Amino acid sequence: MHRGSCLCGSITYRIEGDLGPVAFCHCSRCRKANGSAFLAAAQVTPEALNLHDRDGSLRSFESSPGVLRYFCGTCASPLYSRRQGTPDILRLRIGTLDTPLPVKPQMQIFYADKAGWYDCASDIPTHDQRPT
């Protein structure tokens, strides 16, 4: 089991079961949504996510057609995203985990779009698109 929360603690969650593949996404939308060189996310199923929103702070934003990004409306912590085309997968922002991450990231996607100022010296495999 894994636990996590937003920065202010208004939203907490528990993940029942294992985390899916962990990836870094370098696309421009993920960089902007996370204010960083890349997004770090793990796949989880909606059924595995047990979310507690004590203040009604959970908000969403449709960043592109069919892609919803969920975040805390109080502290703005990004929590997860969901694609209309893959409703059985959530992409959990692993930076919000309060428990240790048991696996290492397995891939970097949209690497060709990475920030020009970011130089990745890593052995994590890179892909110019999202693998199928």
C-alpha positions, 0 to 999 in steps of 0.5 A, a space after each residue: 500500500 502507498 500513501 500520498 498527499 498534496 502540499 497543504 494536506 487537504 487531499 490525501 490518498 491511499 493506493 491499494 496494490 502495486 504502482 504501474 510503470 513509472 515514466 518521465 514525460 518531457 512533453 511541453 504540456 507536462 512541463 508547464 503543468 508541473 513547472 519542472 523539466 518533466 513529469 514523473 508519474 506512475 500508472 494506477 487504476 481508478 479502483 486502486 486510488 482511495 482519495 480523501 478530500 477533506 475540504 472539497 479542494 479537488 479540481 480538474 482542468 482539461 489541458 487538451 481534448 479528453 485529458 483531465 489534470 486533477 490538482 488541489 485547488 488550495 495549494 495547486 499540487 498536481 495529483 493525477 491525470 486521466 485520459 478519456 481514451 484510457 479511462 482504466 489508467 490514472 497517471 499519479 504524480 509520484 512526487 506526491 507520494 508520502 511512502 517510498 517509491 519501490 521501483 525506479 523509473 522505467 522510461 522517458 517519453 516525448 524525449 525529443 521535446 525535452 527542455 533545451 536547458 535540461 541535460 539528462 545523464 541517465 540510463 533510463 530508456 528514452 522514447 520520442 513518443 508514448 510507447 503502445 
